[in-house]
Amino acid sequence: MLIATHGGKFHADDAWAVAVLKVLFPDADVIRTREQAKIDAADFAIDVGGVWDPATGRFDHHQKEFNATRPSGVPYASAGLVWRDHGAQCVAALALRHTGETLSDDTAQQIAYAIDVDIVQYLDLSDVGVAKNAPGSYGLSAVVSGFNPGWLDEQRLGYGEAVDVYRMGQFMRAVEFLTDIMGNAVRYRVGAMLAVTQVRQAEVLEGGKLLFLKNAALPWSSIVRKEMPKILFVISHSLTENRYILHTVSVDTESFDARADLPETWAGLREADLAAVTGVPDAVFCHTGRFIAAARSYEGIRTMARQALDAVEQGVTVTTYS
């Protein structure tokens, strides 16, 4: 298996596209060239060759007649073209590698769509000149561009073969970097998907107002906001820190506003000061924003949760959603 892409300076879109194919074909060789005979002989031609034909492994977007865009109107470059045809397979492979989960075709495709929206389209926008970076003032496209040799490298190495060898090494470093980003994106989304079941099955306490999660690393906030309108507080067990955490439930992703705040008398207190107010000997802290508090024992955090619920019942405004 041979993957060809262009020589010279590389960009995030060609590096991402090669990274996708290397996930699927890890033993494939990569060449960087503009010699048409070598491009024609390759199994895949990425960002070079003047042809877009997925059936024959051709993924260039520089030809004059090329005008493919996403349904959203965002134009394709090589990253998006390869992801469009091979992204779901790449997601499935990375999910199995990083989580041990075998995804259905539909689930893999949905995750691929989400990653396109969050990452890949920005690489394409940067490459075709619609957006400067991907996204932000020092986004992913700029980071990948930084792997290219600069003039100081060329001055040190001399021009010609030495700098080409160095650039190839840097290109493969960029490919490995982007592969890690892909893996992280897939692992996060698969983890979030699996967490939904655990959050839905978690123990509900205190008349339906308190949720207990045995693992603080579970991403719970979205499912609680959407499906559990009566939950005012969440207890989670931090396995790494060996303590129990009491969380408020934010009303949306853009705000610290909560369905109910922790008691005002706890704000900013730590250790002995918080223990004196709560009567919980192993109380650890309460954030000044009153959205999180902790104790070292389950019994301690349950006591603090009951106090927080009592404070709500005594007149704190609570927002609930159906």
N, C-alpha and C positions, 0 to 999 in steps of 0.2 A: 504494500500500500504506500502510495506516494502522494504527499500534499505539497502543492506548489503555491507560493505567494510571491509578491513582488520584492525585489531587492531595494537597497537604499533605506531611507527613513521609514520606519514602520509606525502604525497608528493603532489606536485601541480597537478599531473595527476589524482589521485583519488579524490582530493578535487574539481577539475574542473568538473569531471564527475558527482559527486554527486550534485554539484551546478546546472548543466543542468537539471537533473531529478527533483530537488526541484522546479525549475521554472515551470516545466510541471505538477508536482504533489506536490503542496505546502503543502498538509496535510500528505504527506508520512512520516513515521518514519524512522530514520536512526540508524542502529546498526553497531558497529565495532567489528568484531570477526574473529577468524580463525576456529571456530567449524563448521565442514562440515554440520552437521544437520541443524544448524541455517542458513547457507548460502543457502542450498538447499530449505529451506522453504521461502526464501525471493523472492519477485517479481523481484528484480534486484540484481545482484551480481557484484560488481565493483572492479576490480583489485585483485580479490581473487576467489578461487573455481576451477581454472584450466580449465575453459571452455570459449570459445568464440562462442556464439550462440545468435545473436541479437533477433531472434524470441522468445527465452525464457528469454530474459533479462540478458544474461550472457556476461560479458565484461571483461574477463581476458586475459592477453597477456604473462603470464609467462610459459605457457606450452612449452615443448621442441619443438613441431612441429609447433608452431606459427611462421609465417613469413610474415604476411600481411604488405604491404607498400602502401603508396600513389602512384599515377601515377608518381610523381616527384622522387620517390625512398625513401622518408622520412618514416621511420618505424612508425608504430602505437604503442602507449601505450593506457591506458584506457581512457585518455582524448579524444584522437582522435577517438577512436572506438565509444564512446558514441556520440561525436559530429557528426561523420559521419552519424549515424542513426537518431539522434534526434536534430541535430543542427538547421536545417531549422525550425522545430516546435518551438524550443526555441527562435530563432530570431523573428518569427511571434508573439509569446506571449510577448516578451519584447518590440517589436515595438508598439503593441497595448497598453501595460502598460505605456510606457514612452512617446509616441508621439500621441496616439490615431489613428494611421494609421493601416488599415487592408492591409497587404501585399499579393500580389499574391504568389502562391507556387513557381513560378520561381524566383521572386524577393527575397523571403526569402532564397531560396537555394543559389542564387548568393552572398548574404550577408554572409551566412554561410561559403561559400567557401573562401571569402575574410578574414573572421575572423580566419579561419583555417590557412591561409597563414601568417597572421600577428601575431597570438598569439598561437593557439593550437599546431601547429607542433613543436614549440619550447619547450613547456611543455613535449611533447613526446620525443623529442631529448634528453632533459635533463634526463628524467626518464630512458631511455634505455642506457644512458652513452655515447651517440655520441657527445653531446655538454654539457659543464659544467653548463651553465646557460641559461636563456631564455629571451631575448638575453642579452649580456653584462656582465660585471663583477659582477653586483648585480641585476640580472634580476628577472623576476616574480617567477621562481622556487625557487630561493634563498629567496625571500621575504616570500613566503608561508611556506617554511621550517622553517623560523624563528618563526612561530606560535607554533611550537612544544616545549614542555617543555625541558629545559636544565638541566644539572646536578644540578644546584643550586635549580631549582624548585623541582627536585626529592629529594634532600637533605632536603628541607624545608617541603615537603609534606609527605615524607616517601614513600616507594615503595608499590606497590599493588593497591588496589581499589582507594585510594585517588588520586594517580597520573593518573589512568585511567579515573576517572571522570573529572579531570582537563584537560587531553588531549582531551577528547570528547568535552568539552566546547571550547577549542582552535581550534579543527577541525571545528566546526560549525562556529566559527568566521572567519576562513579561507574560508569556503564555502560562507559566506555572503560577504566577501571581493571580492571574485572572481565573485560573482553574480553582484556586483556593476561594476566590470570591464566589464563583458558581457553587462550589460545595457548601459554603456557609449559607448562601441564599436558599439552597435546596434543604439543607438540614434544618434551618429555622422554620421553613414552611411545613415540612413534614412533621416536625416537632409540634408546631401549633395545631396541626390537623389531629394528631394523636392526643394532644392535651385536651381537646374538646370533650372527648368521652370521659376522661378522668374528672374534669371539672363538673360535668353534668352528673356524675355519680358520686361526687363528694358529699360528706356528711353535713346535713343542715341542722343547726342548733338554735336554741332560744326562740322557739316559735316561728322559725323560718326567717329570722333576721340576721343570722350569723352562719357563715360557711367555713368549714374547716378543710384545708388542703394539706396533705401530708408531705408535699414537696413544694417549697417556696419558688423553685425554678419554673413551675408550670405557668405558662402564659394564660392568665385567667380573666383579665379585666374585660376583654371584648365580650366573651360569652356571658359573664355576669351582667354586664350592662344590657345586653340584648335579650337574654332569656330569663333573668332572675330579678324582677323588679322589686321584690320585697327585701332582698339582701341589703343590709346597711353596712355591715363590716365583714371582713374576711380575715381569718387566722390562717397563716401558713407556717410550716416548719422549715427553717433554713438548715438543711443538713450540713452544709459546709461550715456555718458559723455556730451550729448547735444552739440555736435559740428560736423562739417563737415570735412571729411578727403579727401585729394587728394593723390591718390596712383599712382605710376608707375606700369607698367605691366612687370614682369620678363620674361625673354626668356625661362627659364626652372625652374624646382623645386630645382635644385642644385646650383643656382647662384643668386646673386643680380644684375647681368647684366640685364638692362631693354631695352625695345624697344626705350624708350626715357627717359632721366633723367630730373628732375626738374632743374630750372635755378641755375647755379653755384653761383650766387650772393645771393641766399637764404640760402646756406648751413650753418647749425648750428645756425641760427638766431632765436630769440624768441621775442614774444610780441612787444614792441615798436620798436625794431631794425628791425624786419621783417615788421612791419607796415610801417616803413619809406621807406623801399626798394620797397615794393609792392604797397603802397598807400591804403592798406586794413586796416582800423582801428581795426578790430577785428581779425586780423591774430594772430595765436597762436604760431606756431613753424614750423621749417623745419629741418628734421634730417640732420646731417652732411653727411650722405650717399646719400642724395637727392632722396630718394625713397618714402618719405611720408612727407606731410605737412598738416596743419589744420588751420581752421578759425571757428569762432563761428557762423557765419551766412551762409546761402546758397548763398546769393548775394556775400559775401566775397570770398567764395571758388570758385564760378564761375569766378570771376575776376582773381583770382590766376590761375585757369585752363587756361583761355584765354592767360594770360601772358606766361605760360609754353608752350602752343601751338605756340605762336608767336616766342618764343625762338627756338623752333624746326624748324620753317619755316625759321629762320634766319641763319641756318647752322649747327644745332646739328645733328650728325649722328643718323639715326633711322633705326632699324632693324624690318622688318615686315615679316610675314610668311603667306603663302597661304595654 
